[in-house]
Amino acid sequence: MAREIDIAQEVAAPGTIIPTASGRNFAASGGVAESVRIRLKDASKLRPAVINGLNKAGMKQLTQYGKIQAGEIPYTDDCPNLIEVMACEGGCISGPCVITNPKIATIQLKKYVESGAEDFNIN
């Protein structure tokens, strides 16, 4: 709790647009892909790939997708049609400027996402 501000107790200003549960989860690795899946009419068409951190393995995976795009490697039917890339392992909530323990931030984000699901009846 930075500067003794409890965000959970804050009230949105009039006219403020409250983010949906799926929009709240963008900070976690896999959150963007999950949001897209939730919003699609036919989620079976989605073939997501999530690169969880631009470490050596993440960069190798991203390079492979670049080679497919450039035509150096053949495109196959199981190739992803959405690639989510998080530079930080775990997503933004584990980034270099996070002021709290990433494990605690992950738990807090999960609660925030779940509260949005209740507010807006989104799974």
C-alpha positions, 0 to 999 in steps of 0.5 A: 500500500503505497503512501497509505492509499488503499485502492480497494477503498477508492471510489471511481469518479463520476463518468469513469469507465470501469475496466472489465474483468478481462481488461484488468488481467492485461498485466499478467502473462497470458491475460491479453490472450485470455481476454481475446479468447473471452471476447471471440464469438468462436474461441475455437478459431483462436490459436494463441501463443504466449511468450512469457518473458524475453529471456533466451527461450522467449527470444528463440520462440519469437525468432521462429515466428519471425521466420514463419512470417518471412517465409523462411519456415513453412506456415502450418495450420497449427501456427498461432494466429495471436502471439502475446509477448510479455517482456517480463516473466510473469507479465508487467506485474513482475517488471523492474519497476514493481514496488511490491513482491511479484507473488503478492502482486499476482494475488492482488491482481487475481482478486481485482480481476475476480471482482470485475467478473462479479461486477460485470458477470464476465467469466 
